[in-house]
Amino acid sequence: MQLALVPVQAPYLTKAKLLIAADCTAFACPNFHQDLLRGKVCLVGCPKLDEVSPYVEKLIHIIKFNEIKEIDVAYMEVPCCGGLVRLVERSCSRVGCPGQIENL
């Protein structure tokens, strides 16, 4: 589900384990579903091509209203994907996150 399109209080977000993934990761990782996605709700976005400032506020609301259990971030090791990690970290610094953010 595109992060820009997901409703903040969608039922599938309640007590979810989130996988925040860069758009390109599923194409670059042949076992994406098997290795990274199992048991998680996937929200995707691109820090290079998308307007990401609304993502911070949206993630804050998702975390705040849904009792999120865990957040993993899947991204490519290229400069543009680092923005995805930073926006998740910014959101968590404002509202607090469950445990540590795992970068995959």
N, C-alpha and C positions, 0 to 999 in steps of 0.2 A: 504494500500500500504506500503510495506516495505520501511523504510526511506533510506536504502542502494540502493534501486532500482529506486526511484522516480526521474524523470528528474527535474533539478533545475528550469526550466522555463516551466513546464507543464501548459497547458491552465487552468486546474481546480484549480491551485494555485493562479491565479490572484485575488486579493482582497478577499482571502479566510479567513475563520475562521478555524484555525488549531486545531486539537486534536492530540497531541503527546501522544501515548499510549504505555505502556509496552506490550509486546506480550501476557502476561498472563492475562491482565485485562479483555478482552472480555470473557474469560472462567470463571473468578471468579465473574463477575458482571452479574447477570441474565438479567438485563434490560439495558445492555450496549448501545445497539442501540437506544432504546427509551429515556434513561436518559442522555446519554453523547454525542452521535454521531449526533443527529438530526441537520441538517444545517451546518455541519462541514466537512472538509476534514481530514480524519484520516491517520496519518503516524505512523507506529509501528516499534518498535525496542526493543532489550533487552540489557540493560547495563551490564549484566553478561555474556551473551553468544556471543555477537557481539563485533567486534572491533569498539569502539565508537569514537575514535579520529577523523575519517573522518566525523562523524555525526555533530560535531561542525561546521566545515567548510561548510558542506552541508546546515545546518540550516541557517547559516549566509547568504549564497547566496540565499536561498529560501526567507528569510525575506527581504533582500535587493532588490531583483529583482521583487517581486510580490505584493508589497503594502499590506502585510498581515494585516488583521484587528484585529485579536485576536489570542491568543495562550492559550490553556488549556492543562494541563498535567494530564493524568490518569495513576496511578501507584499503586502498592500494598504497603502495609505498612510492607515491609521487607527490610533489608539492601541493597540488590542488586538494588532494584528499585530506591533508592535515587540517584543513578548515573544518571538516566534519567532526574530528576529535575535539577541536577547540570549541565548537558550538555546543557539543554535549557537555564538556567541562564547564563552560559558562553557565549553562542551564542548571547544572548540578550545584555549582557554587552559590547560586541564588536561592535554591529551594532545598538543597540537600538531596543526596541520592542514596539508594540502598547499596551498601557495600562499596566496592571499588568498581570503577568503569574498566571493563576488560577490553583491551584492544586486540582484535583478531586479525 
